[in-house]
Amino acid sequence: MYHRLKNRGVAIRLAGGLRRALVGLWVLLFAHCLLAQDTAQIHFQRASKLAEQGHLNEAEQEYKLGLKLAPDSADAYNNLGVIYYRKQDLERAIVAYEKAYGLRPQDPEIRFNLGLAQFKAGNCKGAIPHLRAGVSSQNHFADAHYLLGTCYADAGDWQAAIEGLETARKYRPDSPEILYLLVVAYRETKQPERAIQAGARLFERHPDSPYVHLLLGEAHDSAEDSRHAEEEFKQALAASPKTPLLNFALGYLYWRWKRYDEALEPLEKELEINPRCATCRVYLGDIALRKGKTNEAIEDVKEALRLDPSLGEAHLAMGRIYAKLGRLEDAVSFFRDAVKILPDQVEPHYWLGKTLVSLGQSEEGQKELARVNEINTRRLARDAEGLRRASAGVATPTSKTAPE
């Protein structure tokens, strides 16, 4: 009995010592965590001051040091994203913002920043859901609506574009960018009176704006007046050589009028301004294919598909390359994709029908070629209506053509 009691006393003393040791360990761990948080905050505070002073590289390093100690700081990741954005390192900015978003998904400021970075990187489709959340931001309400309108315009969702742009316009009634996009959106939705109103406001408030010259150039191009269209596009570039879209407009004009050598320089300049311009890659690939530079054409179009897998013109261009190489089955696959994405354009149906006939699939091929005739008939009717409306002084919409 004595030995059992003695052993029990030893066990009780050991248990008590273990509890005291564990309590001490927890105290040390808690103190360590508090110290780590304090140290992280010191790094974050240093980073903030350095960023305010314009020392972005040093601020970046301080944020990284702080995040090693406090990896759950959404604010730090967001601020690190801002630094990358200011350094024009959009890929790393997006990564940082995504980490902040993962830690605090309901924060509209973070969502706006992520949407803005996606937009600047040329990923309008990926930007839209974040910008929609970003409209709740008190600091970026108007910016979020403007960017949303721009992204919807890029996607061809013109009614949604109008909603975003008109909301932004309430806060920036004379913004040339907003007015220009509204002209295009109203024109595309067949609301000529509203397009004229927005255009008149643009001409009145910003007569020397590159967007005025861009609209005039588009009007001349639509009227088959390539000389005056070229003059207007060049004036737009002279007014603002770094504005996106202007170089593309001139390059597209040259391409459309089969001035392929002249088209190269403005298309390449547009890529310098916007490296994610997938459409530029398509037209550069088309020009390379026309010059017999098949490998160069493949690389350009592959890059276009990487940048924007939903770009119908890129699928059409790749199909044409494979057709020229005699790889008809591969060509048909891309032409089918192009038809799905661009169901109301002639070229995808024409190339799909022609290639299917060459493969001996005449019945399906003839159906596609018949679809070409249907679309052309509708175009003629629309053009006739356009002439009627033009004679009455009403503007009509224009559309770009995919590579032939």
DRENZAVO-368089 format. One line per field, with one value per residue (C-alpha): residue number from 0; x, y, z; residue in three letters. Coordinates in pm, 1 decimal, padded with zeros to 6 digits, m for minus. Example, Ala and Ser with C-alpha at 12.3 -4.5 7.8 and 13.67 -1.06 7.14 Angstrom:
<recs>
i = [0;1]
X = [01230.0;01367.0]
Y = [m00450.0;m00106.0]
Z = [00780.0;00714.0]
aa = [ala;ser]
</recs>
This chain:
<recs>
i = [0;1;2;3;4;5;6;7;8;9;10;11;12;13;14;15;16;17;18;19;20;21;22;23;24;25;26;27;28;29;30;31;32;33;34;35;36;37;38;39;40;41;42;43;44;45;46;47;48;49;50;51;52;53;54;55;56;57;58;59;60;61;62;63;64;65;66;67;68;69;70;71;72;73;74;75;76;77;78;79;80;81;82;83;84;85;86;87;88;89;90;91;92;93;94;95;96;97;98;99;100;101;102;103;104;105;106;107;108;109;110;111;112;113;114;115;116;117;118;119;120;121;122;123;124;125;126;127;128;129;130;131;132;133;134;135;136;137;138;139;140;141;142;143;144;145;146;147;148;149;150;151;152;153;154;155;156;157;158;159;160;161;162;163;164;165;166;167;168;169;170;171;172;173;174;175;176;177;178;179;180;181;182;183;184;185;186;187;188;189;190;191;192;193;194;195;196;197;198;199;200;201;202;203;204;205;206;207;208;209;210;211;212;213;214;215;216;217;218;219;220;221;222;223;224;225;226;227;228;229;230;231;232;233;234;235;236;237;238;239;240;241;242;243;244;245;246;247;248;249;250;251;252;253;254;255;256;257;258;259;260;261;262;263;264;265;266;267;268;269;270;271;272;273;274;275;276;277;278;279;280;281;282;283;284;285;286;287;288;289;290;291;292;293;294;295;296;297;298;299;300;301;302;303;304;305;306;307;308;309;310;311;312;313;314;315;316;317;318;319;320;321;322;323;324;325;326;327;328;329;330;331;332;333;334;335;336;337;338;339;340;341;342;343;344;345;346;347;348;349;350;351;352;353;354;355;356;357;358;359;360;361;362;363;364;365;366;367;368;369;370;371;372;373;374;375;376;377;378;379;380;381;382;383;384;385;386;387;388;389;390;391;392;393;394;395;396;397;398;399;400;401;402;403]
X = [00000.0;00279.5;00458.5;00138.3;00070.8;00430.8;00419.0;00087.4;00241.9;00530.0;00283.0;00086.8;00406.5;00510.1;00168.0;00181.7;00528.2;00410.4;00117.2;00348.3;00584.4;00301.1;00167.7;00516.4;00547.3;00216.0;00323.4;00646.9;00464.9;00209.0;00485.8;00669.6;00355.9;00304.2;00668.9;00639.6;00327.8;00500.3;00800.7;00576.5;00398.4;00734.2;00821.8;00480.7;00513.4;00859.3;00727.0;00442.6;00677.8;00921.4;00640.4;00518.8;00871.8;00883.7;01138.4;00941.2;01211.7;01292.7;00921.5;00872.0;01144.6;00997.8;00654.1;00806.1;00991.2;00674.5;00468.9;00711.3;00617.1;00248.7;00142.7;m00228.7;m00217.3;m00456.3;m00361.8;00006.3;m00058.0;m00286.4;m00023.7;00244.2;00018.7;m00004.4;00375.2;00398.7;00125.0;00316.8;00624.5;00410.8;00478.7;00122.4;00176.6;00315.5;00057.0;m00219.2;m00061.1;m00038.4;m00394.8;m00521.0;m00358.5;m00522.2;m00854.0;m00816.9;m00769.0;m01048.7;m01279.1;m01553.2;m01329.3;m01439.8;m01109.9;m00911.4;m01158.9;m01129.7;m00749.3;m00752.1;m01000.0;m00795.7;m00476.2;m00655.8;m00792.4;m00448.5;m00307.9;m00564.4;m00779.4;m01115.0;m01310.3;m01126.2;m01159.5;m01539.0;m01641.2;m01389.9;m01493.4;m01858.2;m01765.8;m01545.0;m01839.2;m01913.8;m01585.6;m01639.5;m01306.8;m01346.3;m01719.2;m01693.8;m01369.1;m01518.3;m01821.9;m01604.0;m01379.0;m01680.3;m01826.9;m01496.5;m01466.8;m01822.5;m01754.0;m01446.1;m01664.5;m01928.4;m02192.6;m02296.8;m02603.5;m02405.3;m02133.1;m02384.5;m02507.8;m02157.0;m02049.2;m02362.4;m02319.6;m01957.7;m02064.7;m02274.8;m01949.5;m01739.6;m01982.0;m01710.2;m01465.7;m01352.1;m01292.3;m01643.1;m01807.2;m01618.5;m01716.2;m02078.1;m02079.6;m01958.6;m02194.3;m02502.6;m02403.1;m02367.0;m02704.9;m02870.4;m02950.1;m02822.8;m02984.5;m02800.8;m02477.8;m02510.1;m02574.1;m02263.1;m02058.7;m02177.6;m02077.3;m01733.7;m01684.5;m01802.9;m01589.7;m01281.0;m01249.7;m00878.4;m00911.8;m00760.1;m01102.6;m01258.2;m01003.5;m01062.9;m01437.5;m01381.6;m01135.5;m01384.2;m01654.2;m01429.3;m01327.9;m01692.7;m01753.9;m01468.3;m01258.0;m00926.0;m00720.8;m00912.2;m00943.1;m00565.4;m00521.8;m00756.9;m00592.1;m00250.9;m00379.0;m00512.7;m00168.6;00002.5;m00222.3;m00165.7;00086.0;00058.9;m00320.4;m00429.1;m00626.9;m00499.8;m00208.9;m00432.6;m00691.5;m00427.8;m00280.4;m00624.9;m00700.0;m00385.2;m00463.5;m00821.1;m00699.3;m00437.6;m00145.8;00013.1;00370.1;00243.4;00022.7;00316.5;00461.7;00141.6;00035.8;00376.1;00360.9;00021.0;00180.7;00446.6;00171.2;m00046.0;00153.6;m00167.7;m00335.2;m00441.8;m00611.6;m00281.9;m00123.3;m00397.9;m00343.8;00034.3;m00006.1;m00234.2;00023.7;00301.5;00088.5;00028.8;00405.0;00468.4;00617.5;00414.1;00614.4;00600.5;00225.9;00177.4;00368.5;00169.4;m00167.5;m00069.3;00018.7;m00316.1;m00495.2;m00291.3;m00381.7;m00749.8;m00876.3;m01223.8;m01106.9;m01291.3;m01061.6;m00764.9;m00938.0;m01021.9;m00663.7;m00520.4;m00765.8;m00650.3;m00287.2;m00358.7;m00566.2;m00272.6;m00045.4;m00287.3;m00379.7;m00751.3;m00880.3;m00696.4;m00824.7;m01186.4;m01153.6;m01047.8;m01308.9;m01580.7;m01461.4;m01466.8;m01825.1;m01937.4;m01778.1;m01868.7;m02197.4;m02307.3;m01987.5;m01938.3;m01573.7;m01592.5;m01886.4;m01716.8;m01388.5;m01557.6;m01782.1;m01498.3;m01274.1;m01549.4;m01616.5;m01243.1;m01256.9;m01546.8;m01808.8;m02010.5;m02352.6;m02236.5;m02004.5;m02285.1;m02497.2;m02222.4;m02185.8;m02562.5;m02528.4;m02285.9;m02556.5;m02807.7;m02570.7;m02484.1;m02854.1;m02910.0;m02608.5;m02744.9;m03077.4;m02902.1;m02686.4;m02996.1;m03155.7;m02834.6;m02844.7;m03205.1;m03126.7;m02811.9;m03017.7;m03236.3;m02927.7;m02915.7;m02585.9;m02552.0;m02329.0;m02004.5;m01828.4;m01479.0;m01404.4;m01210.4;m00906.9;m01020.1]
Y = [00000.0;00241.8;00183.7;00242.5;00569.4;00676.1;00605.3;00789.6;01094.8;01086.5;01070.5;01366.2;01570.6;01475.3;01571.2;01903.4;01969.3;01878.2;02118.0;02397.1;02319.4;02323.7;02651.7;02795.7;02670.6;02828.0;03156.0;03146.7;03063.9;03339.9;03587.0;03475.4;03529.2;03874.2;03958.1;03830.6;04040.8;04345.5;04287.7;04237.2;04565.0;04739.4;04607.6;04709.6;05060.0;05097.2;04972.7;05223.4;05515.6;05398.0;05364.5;05717.2;05842.4;05660.4;05397.8;05110.2;04842.0;04895.9;04903.3;04575.5;04408.1;04535.9;04400.2;04063.8;04050.8;04138.6;03879.0;03605.2;03681.6;03758.1;03567.7;03626.8;04005.1;04091.9;04459.5;04383.5;04170.1;04439.9;04709.4;04489.4;04455.9;04835.3;04855.8;04602.2;04789.1;05116.5;04937.5;04813.9;04453.8;04344.8;03970.9;03998.5;04263.9;04020.8;03742.7;03972.4;04097.5;03742.0;03648.4;03949.8;03849.4;03495.5;03628.5;03887.8;03805.9;04055.8;04364.1;04588.0;04780.7;04462.5;04343.4;04673.3;04659.3;04303.3;04395.2;04699.8;04493.3;04229.4;04502.7;04659.3;04316.2;04280.9;04022.7;04200.1;03877.8;03798.7;04158.5;04179.1;03983.9;04175.2;04512.5;04427.2;04375.8;04684.6;04917.7;04893.6;05072.9;05428.3;05534.7;05375.4;05375.0;05578.2;05410.3;05064.3;05148.7;05301.3;04996.7;04765.1;04948.3;04922.6;04549.1;04480.1;04676.2;04460.7;04151.7;04290.2;04309.0;04656.4;04698.9;04614.4;04848.7;05132.6;05078.0;05096.1;05390.4;05595.3;05546.9;05660.8;05952.7;06096.6;06160.4;06247.1;06401.7;06525.8;06234.9;06186.9;05814.4;05760.6;05970.5;05785.9;05444.9;05555.2;05661.3;05315.3;05132.9;05325.2;05277.4;04901.8;04879.3;05073.7;05381.5;05645.5;05942.5;05865.6;05801.2;06141.9;06309.4;06153.8;06236.9;06597.7;06633.5;06488.2;06726.0;07022.5;06958.7;06800.5;06913.9;06825.9;06493.6;06184.6;06023.5;06287.2;06204.8;05834.7;05874.0;06081.4;05823.0;05542.0;05741.6;05798.0;05431.3;05328.0;05553.8;05378.6;05695.8;05546.4;05861.6;06081.7;05795.2;05758.3;06134.0;06130.2;05826.3;05988.5;06308.5;06099.6;05944.6;06282.2;06408.3;06104.8;05847.7;05624.6;05595.8;05233.3;05145.4;05431.1;05240.6;04938.2;05151.9;05269.7;04921.2;04771.8;05038.0;04946.8;04576.8;04623.5;04812.6;04542.1;04771.3;04491.6;04623.8;04954.3;04772.7;04606.0;04910.4;05040.6;04688.2;04628.4;04968.5;04877.5;04563.3;04777.6;04977.5;04674.7;04349.2;04151.4;04273.7;03935.8;04089.3;04253.7;03910.0;03775.9;04041.4;04012.8;03638.2;03694.4;03923.4;03669.9;03396.2;03610.9;03661.1;03285.6;03300.7;03010.7;02943.4;03310.0;03310.9;03004.8;03164.3;03487.7;03312.4;03068.7;03367.2;03525.9;03207.2;03197.4;03557.7;03514.0;03157.8;03295.1;03514.1;03380.2;03555.2;03364.5;03028.1;03130.8;03236.8;02910.9;02714.0;02898.9;02823.4;02451.2;02456.0;02606.7;02334.8;02065.5;01964.3;01978.6;01782.3;02019.9;02315.1;02195.0;02179.0;02545.0;02653.0;02485.8;02680.1;03001.9;02933.3;02881.5;03207.7;03411.9;03259.3;03570.6;03629.2;03501.9;03396.4;03109.6;02948.0;02993.3;02837.2;02554.5;02475.3;02490.7;02265.8;02010.6;01984.4;01926.9;01642.9;01481.4;01585.6;01764.9;01764.7;01939.4;02162.7;02281.8;02365.7;02592.6;02758.0;02811.1;02983.7;03223.1;03322.1;03376.8;03607.6;03801.2;03848.0;03993.7;04219.7;04355.6;04427.3;04599.3;04805.4;04912.8;05021.7;05200.8;05395.8;05489.1;05606.6;05787.4;05981.0;06089.4;06206.2;05919.6;05746.7;05371.3;05113.3;04986.8;04655.5;04518.3;04231.7;03918.9;03822.8;03695.7]
Z = [00000.0;00094.0;m00236.1;m00431.1;m00249.3;m00291.9;m00666.5;m00692.2;m00523.2;m00769.4;m01058.3;m00920.7;m00885.9;m01242.0;m01382.3;m01205.2;m01343.2;m01694.0;m01669.5;m01555.6;m01843.5;m02095.7;m01959.7;m01984.4;m02342.1;m02440.9;m02282.0;m02481.0;m02804.2;m02745.7;m02669.2;m02982.9;m03195.7;m03046.8;m03112.7;m03469.5;m03527.3;m03380.4;m03603.6;m03909.3;m03835.6;m03815.1;m04162.6;m04297.3;m04151.9;m04303.7;m04635.9;m04633.6;m04569.4;m04836.3;m05087.9;m05010.9;m05076.0;m05407.9;m05299.1;m05445.9;m05449.5;m05081.1;m04994.5;m05179.2;m04972.9;m04645.9;m04734.1;m04820.6;m04488.4;m04301.5;m04487.8;m04388.4;m04028.6;m04089.9;m04404.1;m04336.9;m04385.8;m04669.1;m04644.5;m04692.9;m05001.5;m05139.6;m05080.5;m05232.0;m05536.6;m05555.2;m05562.1;m05843.6;m06030.5;m05994.4;m06128.4;m06422.9;m06324.9;m06383.7;m06350.9;m05998.3;m05910.4;m06004.3;m05795.6;m05491.2;m05532.3;m05570.7;m05239.6;m05075.1;m05234.3;m05102.1;m04750.2;m04767.3;m05060.9;m04970.7;m04971.1;m05263.5;m05265.3;m05318.7;m05581.7;m05768.6;m05762.0;m05894.7;m06167.4;m06266.8;m06292.2;m06500.1;m06726.0;m06772.4;m06851.7;m07130.7;m06955.7;m06970.5;m06926.1;m06602.3;m06483.2;m06507.0;m06191.7;m05979.4;m06118.7;m06053.8;m05690.0;m05702.0;m05773.2;m05399.7;m05332.7;m05208.7;m05356.8;m05700.1;m05779.1;m06101.5;m06212.8;m06163.9;m06378.2;m06650.7;m06661.3;m06655.5;m06952.4;m07136.3;m07064.6;m07175.1;m07493.9;m07552.0;m07512.4;m07750.3;m07477.4;m07583.6;m07364.0;m07050.4;m07176.4;m07206.4;m06850.3;m06705.9;m06919.7;m06855.9;m06480.2;m06504.6;m06723.0;m06437.9;m06253.0;m06560.6;m06809.4;m07044.2;m07039.7;m07402.6;m07348.5;m07213.0;m07484.7;m07758.3;m07624.9;m07590.8;m07956.0;m08053.6;m07815.2;m07926.6;m08287.4;m08236.1;m08060.6;m08345.5;m08138.4;m08383.5;m08208.5;m07884.6;m08074.5;m08240.7;m07904.2;m07747.4;m08056.6;m08056.7;m07692.0;m07772.3;m08067.5;m07860.4;m07551.1;m07708.6;m08072.5;m08082.1;m07900.3;m08065.4;m08020.0;m08247.8;m08516.7;m08454.6;m08508.6;m08821.6;m08950.7;m08889.8;m09069.4;m09372.8;m09374.4;m09361.3;m09660.9;m09847.1;m09832.6;m09728.4;m09793.9;m09550.4;m09302.8;m09303.3;m09246.6;m08948.1;m08788.1;m08829.2;m08666.9;m08377.9;m08333.6;m08356.0;m08076.4;m07853.2;m07982.1;m07673.9;m07661.2;m07710.9;m08023.6;m08241.9;m08397.3;m08442.4;m08623.7;m08871.9;m08911.8;m08967.5;m09228.0;m09420.2;m09389.6;m09509.5;m09814.3;m09881.7;m09796.8;m09596.0;m09576.7;m09434.5;m09183.9;m09010.2;m08831.9;m08663.7;m08561.5;m08402.6;m08229.5;m08087.8;m07942.7;m07775.4;m07605.9;m07532.7;m07546.2;m07488.8;m07809.4;m07944.5;m08249.6;m08348.7;m08347.7;m08573.1;m08838.6;m08816.7;m08862.6;m09160.9;m09323.7;m09257.7;m09416.3;m09725.2;m09753.9;m09735.7;m09384.5;m09251.2;m08935.5;m08837.5;m08901.8;m08680.0;m08393.4;m08414.8;m08421.1;m08146.1;m07929.1;m08012.5;m07902.2;m07582.1;m07505.2;m07590.8;m07653.4;m07729.4;m08019.5;m08322.5;m08570.0;m08423.0;m08473.6;m08829.5;m08897.3;m08761.4;m08973.5;m09283.1;m09201.0;m09165.4;m09484.5;m09671.6;m09527.5;m09646.0;m09290.7;m09368.2;m09067.7;m08833.3;m09034.4;m09003.0;m08624.1;m08605.8;m08860.5;m08651.1;m08347.7;m08550.4;m08666.1;m08304.8;m08192.3;m08503.9;m08624.1;m08816.6;m09011.6;m09364.0;m09352.5;m09098.4;m09281.3;m09617.8;m09509.2;m09320.6;m09618.4;m09867.7;m09657.2;m09589.5;m09963.5;m10022.1;m09766.9;m09952.6;m09695.0;m09960.1;m09794.5;m09478.2;m09677.8;m09906.0;m09601.0;m09474.6;m09814.7;m09824.5;m09487.8;m09656.2;m09904.7;m09623.2;m09434.4;m09751.1;m09828.9;m09482.6;m09527.1;m09853.9;m09687.1;m09398.8;m09635.3;m09827.6;m09499.9;m09410.5;m09735.2;m09670.9;m09319.2;m09434.1;m09689.8;m09397.6;m09203.4;m08951.0;m08862.5;m08924.4;m08756.6;m08901.9;m08840.8;m08884.2;m09115.8;m09023.2;m09236.1;m09574.6]
aa = [met;tyr;his;arg;leu;lys;asn;arg;gly;val;ala;ile;arg;leu;ala;gly;gly;leu;arg;arg;ala;leu;val;gly;leu;trp;val;leu;leu;phe;ala;his;cys;leu;leu;ala;gln;asp;thr;ala;gln;ile;his;phe;gln;arg;ala;ser;lys;leu;ala;glu;gln;gly;his;leu;asn;glu;ala;glu;gln;glu;tyr;lys;leu;gly;leu;lys;leu;ala;pro;asp;ser;ala;asp;ala;tyr;asn;asn;leu;gly;val;ile;tyr;tyr;arg;lys;gln;asp;leu;glu;arg;ala;ile;val;ala;tyr;glu;lys;ala;tyr;gly;leu;arg;pro;gln;asp;pro;glu;ile;arg;phe;asn;leu;gly;leu;ala;gln;phe;lys;ala;gly;asn;cys;lys;gly;ala;ile;pro;his;leu;arg;ala;gly;val;ser;ser;gln;asn;his;phe;ala;asp;ala;his;tyr;leu;leu;gly;thr;cys;tyr;ala;asp;ala;gly;asp;trp;gln;ala;ala;ile;glu;gly;leu;glu;thr;ala;arg;lys;tyr;arg;pro;asp;ser;pro;glu;ile;leu;tyr;leu;leu;val;val;ala;tyr;arg;glu;thr;lys;gln;pro;glu;arg;ala;ile;gln;ala;gly;ala;arg;leu;phe;glu;arg;his;pro;asp;ser;pro;tyr;val;his;leu;leu;leu;gly;glu;ala;his;asp;ser;ala;glu;asp;ser;arg;his;ala;glu;glu;glu;phe;lys;gln;ala;leu;ala;ala;ser;pro;lys;thr;pro;leu;leu;asn;phe;ala;leu;gly;tyr;leu;tyr;trp;arg;trp;lys;arg;tyr;asp;glu;ala;leu;glu;pro;leu;glu;lys;glu;leu;glu;ile;asn;pro;arg;cys;ala;thr;cys;arg;val;tyr;leu;gly;asp;ile;ala;leu;arg;lys;gly;lys;thr;asn;glu;ala;ile;glu;asp;val;lys;glu;ala;leu;arg;leu;asp;pro;ser;leu;gly;glu;ala;his;leu;ala;met;gly;arg;ile;tyr;ala;lys;leu;gly;arg;leu;glu;asp;ala;val;ser;phe;phe;arg;asp;ala;val;lys;ile;leu;pro;asp;gln;val;glu;pro;his;tyr;trp;leu;gly;lys;thr;leu;val;ser;leu;gly;gln;ser;glu;glu;gly;gln;lys;glu;leu;ala;arg;val;asn;glu;ile;asn;thr;arg;arg;leu;ala;arg;asp;ala;glu;gly;leu;arg;arg;ala;ser;ala;gly;val;ala;thr;pro;thr;ser;lys;thr;ala;pro;glu]
</recs>
